[in-house]
Structures are given as structure tokens and as C-alpha cells.
Amino acid sequence: MEVWKEFEANQLTHSAAHYLIAVHDIITEQGYARAADVAKKLGIARSSASLGLHALIEKKYLKEDANKFLQLTPSGQRLAVEIIGKKVVLKRFFQDILKVKPYQAEVDTCKIEHLISSETGANLFDFIRFMSSQDPEVNKVLEKFWKSKEMPQTCPGIDQCPVCETTCLKEWMPAKLHVVS
């Protein structure tokens, strides 16, 4: 499969991930969940929630009993916990390491939390733990990185750049993004 087609191979759509997490959170908070609870939590119509939840039931991530109470299946529970974990890791990375403002970090996290692989999530977790350590050498690296963003930087040219491959990537970034506000 061509790499760009991998996007379509995700286990869940963006909405389905939010429905699954909502069910998980509601069950954690009140011990049970119904379609109406999910609709209320997500701020959507009950009919929309019912359709989305039905798709998760078909995929066997949820079960619904005779009284219309929702339950996470073991695979649904694992998937919800994994997405929640990736959400925490991504948000910490954006806010604590990259110093993205909290609202933007939340938006960016929401866009990709269900799209990254387990491997990427786990490696990012390990990276954040390392970068968040009290090791003075790690702190020096982070300080040096943030100080370097405050100074004007010249591009070494596409042939010597360790990041760019065929196009200078710095050219497409707005100048205001090069300096931490």
C-alpha cells in the first residue's frame, strides 16, 4: 500500500474515537453510559450519537444491553485507553517540550491522537520522559534549543541541511513561528 493511503486504514474515524472515549469517560464517572449521555457529553444530537455508537457496536468495540446501557468490550477498552494515553502524551509534548499554547496544543492533539501508531505513541512517551528528566545535560539541550529560536538563523542550504530533503522548509514557515512568543 502506498503510504498516503494509510490514512484510510485507521481503526477509527475521528468521530468514532471521540464516541469511544466519551463512553469510557462516562462509565468511569457514573458507572454506566447510554446514547443520550454520549450525545450530551459531545454536544451532538442523540440521533447522531446513536448512529456513531452503532458503528462501534458493529466493530465490536461496544456492546449494548437490553436496557440500552453501553459497555466497552475488552478490545474497545484497550483502544479507548490507548487513545487517551496518546492524547496525554501528545498534549504534554506540544505544551511542555514544544511550548505550544494550551488551546492550540489541545486542538492539535485532538486532530491526531487516534491517528498515530502505538509504536509512535510509545516512543514519544519515552522521549517526553527523557526530556522531562532533571538531568542537567537534558535541561541544557532544551535551553539551548529555545535560545536558538530567539536568534536569527541562516539556512545552510538544501545540500547541508539535516532536515530538508528537496525544498527549504524554513521558507514556508511564517516568520512569527520561528520565535517563541
N, C-alpha and C positions, 0 to 999 in steps of 0.2 A: 504494500500500500504506500502511496506517496505520502510524505509527511504532512502536507497541508490537509489531507483527508482525515487525519487522525482526530481532528476536532469533532467530526461527526460520530466517532467511535466511543464517545464518552458514555459512561454508565447512566448518567442522569443529565437532564436538561437543567438549566439554571433554576427554573421554577420548581422542578421536581426536587432539587436539592433543598430548596427553602421549605417545601412542604414536609419533607422528611425531617429536617432539623426542627421545624415547628412541632411536629408530633413528638419528637424526642423531648424537646423542652417542656411541652405541656404535660406530658406524662411525668416528667421529673418534678415539675412544680405542683401538680394537683393529683397525680396518681392515675389519671385517665385522660383520654382525648377523644373528641368527636369532630366531625367535619366542621360543625359550627364553631368550635373552639379554634380550629386551624384558620378558618376564614377570618375570625375576629383578630387573631394574633397577627395575621399577614395583611389585614386591612383590605380584603377582597370579598367578592360576593360568595355566598355559600355554594352556589351552583359551580362557580369556578373551582373552589376548593374541592368539591365532590368529584369533579372531572379529574383534577390533578391527583387526588388521592386514589381514585380508581385505577389510574395508570400505575401507581406504586403497588397497589394490591395485585394487579396483573403481573408485575415483575417480581412478585413475592417478597417485597421489602416490608409490606404491611399486611396485617390481617384485620378483618372487621368481624366482630361477633354479631350474634342475633339482635343485640340491643344497640347496634351501630357504634360500639366503642372500638377504637383503633388500638392495635397493638403492633409494635415493631417485631418483625421476625428476627431471628439471630443474624441473618445477613443484612437486614435493614438496620439493626442496632449497630453492627460493625461499621457499616457505611456512614451512618449518622455521626458516630464518634470520630471516625477518620476525617470527615469533612470539618467537623467542629475543631479538631486538632489542627488541621491545615489552616483554618481560619485564624486561630490564635497565633500560630507560627507566622503566617504571612503578615498579620497586623503588627506583631512585635517587630518583624524585620523592617517593615515600612516605617514604623514610628521610631523605634529605638536605634536602628542601625542607619537607615537612610534619612531619618528626621523628616519624614513626610508629615504634614499637619494631620491631626487626628481624623477629621472628617474625610479628607482625601484618602487617607490610609484605609478607612472603613469602606469607602466606595471601591477602591482598587481591590481590596481583599474580597469583597462581595462578588466582583466580576470574575475572579479566578479561583476561588477556594475549592470549587468542585472540579476544576479542570486539570490541576497539576497532578502528577502521578504520586503514588505512595513513596516511591524512591526519592523524588524531588522534595516532597514534604519532609521526609526523614532526614535527608541531608541538610536541608535548610534549618531544621530544628537543631541539628548538631552544630551547624555554623553559628547560629544565634547564641547557643550556649557557650561556645568558644569565645565569640566576640563580646559576650556579656560578662566574661570572667573578670576577676580582679587582677589578672596578670598585668603587670606594668608594661610589658612589651606590647601586649594587645592594645592597651589603652593608648600607648604612643602611636601605634599604627592608625587607630581611629582619629586621634587628634591631628595627626599629620594629614590624613585624608581630608578632614573638614577644613583645615587651614589651607590646603592646596586649592580647594574650591573657591576660596576668597580671593586668590591671586589670579591675575590674567594668565591664561595658559595658551601657549602656542602649540600648534599641531605639528608633530614631527614629520608629517607627510604620510600618505597612504602606505608607502613601502616600509616605513619603520614603525607604524602604529601597531601596538599589541592587540588592539580591539577591532579596528576597521578591517574589512576584507576587500571590498571593491569600491566603496564610496565612503567619503569622510562623514562619519556620523555626527560629528560636532556641528556641521553646517546646518543640519535640520533642526537642531535644538534651539529654542528661543534663548536669547542671551540671559534673560532673567532666571532661567532654570540652572544656569551654571554656578550661581551663588546662592547659598542657603539664606533664606530670609528670616 
